[in-house]
Amino acid sequence: MLTSANLRYPLHRRLQAHHALLVINCFPVKDSGLNTADVSYLIFYVTSRPHKLPKVASYMEHKLMEDVKNRRSR
């Protein structure tokens, strides 16, 4: 079922895991700096679901290595 929240993201983003979307939202490509509200939610998400911490850390490491490889600064 498509809701307005689901339409906020393109299809390839909607198919990603929830923790991946949270990390992507924290480090927007177009804006400089962190999105503090999304960082706060990511921290809440990880502290309330400690079993997700390895997945979040692994995905953040993957995104960092991808940015280093492509010489991007966020």
Secondary structure, 3 states (H helix, E strand, C coil): CCCCCHHHCCHHHHCCCHHHHHHHHHCCCCCCCCCHHHHHHHHHHHHHCHHHHHHHHHHHHHHHHHHHHCCCCC
